[in-house]
Amino acid sequence: MKFNLDKDLIFFDIESTGTNVLRDKILQIALVKYEVGKEEPKELMLMINPGIPIHPEAMKVHGITPDMLRNKPTFAQVASELLEFIGDADLSGYNSNRFDIPMLMEEFARVGEEFDISKRKTIDVQRIFYKMEPRTLTAAYRYYCNGAKMENAHDAMADVKATIEVFKGQLEMYKDTDYIDHNDAIIEKPIRNDMQQLHEFTTDFTVVDSTNRLKYNADKVVVFNFGKYIGQPVADVLAKDKNYYSWIMNKEFSTQVKNAVKQIVADYEKEHPMD
């Protein structure tokens, strides 16, 4: 398919040290540029030394290690090349409006370059997917229940009964389907009539609480997922900063968070009675 363009269009993707667009930095950027009136797109791929540590969780996803970046240029050293390649092109990516574009803007700002998107069209392919394949109960009912229309949507009992029918439809539709995760690992037929299996398949075991304030790192240690101690072990931080414990207990954190923090502190004090 040939794109109908009135301006150059760039599809791009970023791999980074983490998911915080303000604090994390770019490790790799790949761009494919479709130019008006030209048949073949241009490609550019750069590896970048971020100058900061890479979060272990991010490293597990993209597989880029500090050793692979040690002799690569910094963002400041490639900024001019990137600006020249991008020009005044419109931008597209997957989740690009919420992640890739803001992160790129922050990187340019750090090196004193303004990256203005006010006159660029931005096309987020993920948003097309989510809008055309909505993740609502009504949409799921239509998809898994042979196109049937859901009656009385948002009535609690109707929603419960619709959820049951959707679940039955999923068990039937996916009973012979393998699942391939983001690391290309295959899980054989995970959607089967086995509640333990379904629990394991649908639960994120890296998350400690439903508000995602605490999580497990790669070593299965509970770490903060917010604030000034993000990524640091909860037990170690609270052993040193007693005021932070009091702050958490008195602020609007969930019961889950407060109970988890209490237990972590209690366990730490048992193991370190003299601290």
C-alpha positions in Angstrom: 0.0 0.0 0.0 1.2 3.5 -0.9 0.5 6.2 1.7 -1.3 9.3 0.6 1.0 12.0 1.8 1.1 15.7 1.7 4.1 15.8 4.0 6.9 13.4 4.8 5.9 10.8 7.4 8.2 9.2 9.9 7.4 6.0 11.8 9.7 5.6 14.8 10.3 3.7 18.0 12.4 4.2 21.1 14.0 1.8 23.5 14.9 3.5 26.7 16.4 3.1 30.2 12.9 3.0 31.7 9.3 4.2 31.2 9.5 7.6 32.9 9.6 10.1 30.0 11.0 12.9 32.2 13.8 10.9 33.9 14.7 8.1 31.6 16.7 8.4 28.4 16.9 6.9 24.9 19.2 3.9 24.3 18.1 3.2 20.7 16.0 5.0 18.2 14.8 3.6 14.8 13.1 5.7 12.2 11.6 5.0 8.8 10.9 8.0 6.6 8.4 8.1 3.8 9.0 11.1 1.6 6.5 12.7 -0.7 7.0 11.6 -4.3 9.5 9.0 -3.5 9.0 5.2 -3.7 11.5 3.8 -1.2 11.6 4.9 2.4 14.8 6.0 4.2 15.9 4.3 7.4 18.0 5.5 10.3 18.9 3.5 13.5 21.0 4.8 16.2 22.4 3.3 19.5 22.9 5.9 22.2 24.9 6.0 25.4 22.4 7.4 28.0 24.9 8.1 30.7 22.5 6.8 33.3 21.8 3.2 34.6 19.3 1.0 32.7 16.4 -0.3 34.8 16.6 -4.1 35.1 12.9 -4.4 34.0 13.6 -2.4 30.9 16.7 -4.4 30.1 14.6 -7.6 30.3 12.3 -6.2 27.7 14.7 -4.9 25.1 17.9 -6.8 25.9 20.1 -3.8 25.6 22.9 -3.8 28.1 25.4 -1.1 29.3 28.3 -3.0 27.6 26.5 -2.7 24.2 26.3 1.1 24.7 29.7 1.9 26.2 31.3 3.2 23.0 28.2 4.7 21.5 27.6 8.4 21.1 25.5 10.4 23.6 22.2 12.0 22.5 23.9 15.4 22.3 26.3 14.0 19.7 23.5 12.6 17.5 20.9 15.4 18.0 21.9 17.3 14.8 21.7 14.1 12.7 18.3 13.3 14.1 17.0 16.8 13.5 18.2 16.7 10.0 16.7 13.3 9.3 13.3 14.2 10.8 13.1 17.6 9.2 9.5 18.9 9.3 8.0 15.4 8.9 4.8 14.2 10.6 5.3 11.4 13.2 3.8 8.0 13.8 4.5 5.1 16.2 2.9 2.7 18.5 1.9 4.4 21.8 4.0 7.3 20.4 1.8 10.1 21.6 2.2 9.1 25.2 5.8 7.8 25.2 8.1 8.1 22.2 7.3 11.7 21.2 7.4 13.1 24.8 10.6 11.3 25.5 12.2 12.6 22.3 11.1 16.1 23.1 12.7 15.8 26.6 16.0 14.6 25.1 16.1 17.5 22.6 15.3 20.0 25.4 18.2 18.6 27.6 20.7 19.5 24.8 19.1 22.9 24.1 17.2 22.0 21.0 13.5 22.8 20.8 11.5 20.0 19.0 8.2 21.6 18.1 5.4 19.3 17.3 2.7 21.9 17.0 2.8 21.9 13.2 3.3 18.2 12.8 0.5 15.6 12.5 1.0 12.7 14.9 -0.6 9.3 14.3 -0.6 6.8 17.2 -1.2 3.4 15.8 -2.0 2.0 19.2 -4.9 4.5 19.5 -6.3 3.2 16.2 -6.2 -0.4 17.6 -7.8 0.6 20.9 -10.6 2.6 19.2 -11.4 0.1 16.5 -11.1 -2.8 18.9 -12.5 -1.3 22.1 -11.7 -3.1 25.4 -15.2 -2.6 26.8 -17.5 -5.3 28.2 -20.0 -4.5 25.4 -17.4 -4.9 22.7 -16.1 -8.1 24.3 -19.7 -9.5 24.5 -20.2 -8.8 20.8 -16.9 -10.4 19.9 -17.0 -13.5 22.0 -20.8 -14.2 21.9 -21.3 -14.5 18.1 -22.1 -10.8 17.5 -24.9 -10.7 20.1 -26.0 -7.3 21.4 -25.6 -6.8 25.1 -28.7 -5.6 26.8 -28.8 -3.3 29.9 -25.1 -2.5 29.8 -23.8 -1.0 33.1 -26.5 -2.6 35.1 -24.4 -4.5 37.7 -26.2 -7.9 37.3 -26.4 -7.6 33.6 -22.7 -6.9 33.5 -21.9 -9.9 35.7 -23.9 -12.2 33.5 -22.4 -10.8 30.3 -18.9 -11.3 31.8 -19.7 -14.9 32.5 -20.8 -15.4 28.8 -17.7 -13.6 27.6 -15.5 -16.0 29.8 -17.3 -19.0 28.4 -16.7 -17.7 24.9 -13.0 -17.1 25.6 -12.6 -20.7 26.9 -14.2 -22.0 23.8 -12.4 -19.7 21.3 -8.9 -20.1 22.7 -8.9 -23.7 23.9 -6.5 -24.8 21.2 -4.5 -21.6 21.0 -0.9 -21.1 22.2 0.2 -17.8 23.5 3.5 -16.1 22.5 4.8 -13.4 24.9 6.9 -10.4 24.2 10.1 -12.5 24.5 8.7 -15.0 21.9 8.3 -17.6 24.6 5.4 -20.0 23.9 2.9 -20.9 26.5 0.9 -23.9 25.3 -2.9 -23.5 25.4 -3.1 -21.2 28.5 -6.8 -20.5 28.1 -8.3 -23.7 29.4 -10.9 -24.7 32.0 -8.4 -24.6 34.8 -8.8 -21.8 37.3 -5.2 -22.0 38.7 -3.8 -21.8 35.2 -6.1 -18.8 34.3 -5.1 -17.1 37.6 -1.4 -17.4 36.7 -2.0 -16.3 33.1 -4.0 -13.2 34.0 -2.1 -12.0 37.1 0.9 -9.6 37.0 3.1 -11.0 39.7 5.5 -8.1 39.5 2.9 -5.8 41.1 2.4 -5.7 44.9 -0.7 -3.4 45.0 -3.5 -2.5 42.6 -2.4 1.1 42.5 1.0 0.1 41.2 2.9 2.0 43.9 5.0 -0.9 44.9 6.4 -3.7 42.7 8.9 -6.5 42.7 12.2 -6.0 40.9 14.1 -8.7 39.0 15.4 -10.0 42.3 11.9 -10.4 43.7 12.6 -7.5 46.2 9.7 -5.0 46.8 10.7 -1.6 45.5 9.1 1.8 45.3 7.4 2.5 42.0 6.9 6.3 42.6 8.5 9.3 44.1 12.1 10.2 45.0 13.0 6.6 45.9 11.6 5.0 42.7 13.3 1.7 42.0 14.9 1.4 45.5 14.1 -1.4 48.0 11.3 -0.4 50.4 12.9 -2.1 53.4 16.3 -0.4 52.9 14.8 3.0 52.3 12.5 3.0 55.3 15.2 1.7 57.6 17.2 4.9 56.9 14.3 7.4 56.4 11.8 7.0 59.2 10.0 10.2 58.1 9.2 8.6 54.8 7.4 5.8 56.5 5.3 8.3 58.5 4.6 10.3 55.4 3.2 7.2 53.6 1.1 6.2 56.6 -0.5 9.7 56.7 -1.0 10.3 53.0 -3.7 9.0 50.7 -2.1 5.7 49.8 -4.3 2.6 49.5 -4.8 0.2 52.3 -2.9 -2.4 50.3 0.2 -0.1 50.1 0.1 0.8 53.8 -0.4 -2.8 54.9 2.4 -4.0 52.6 4.8 -1.3 54.0 3.9 -2.1 57.6 4.7 -5.8 56.9 7.9 -5.0 55.2 9.1 -2.8 58.1 8.0 -5.4 60.6 9.9 -8.2 58.8 13.0 -5.9 58.5 13.0 -5.1 62.2 12.8 -8.9 63.0 15.8 -9.5 60.9 17.7 -6.4 62.1 16.7 -5.9 65.8 19.5 -3.5 66.6 18.9 -1.1 63.6 
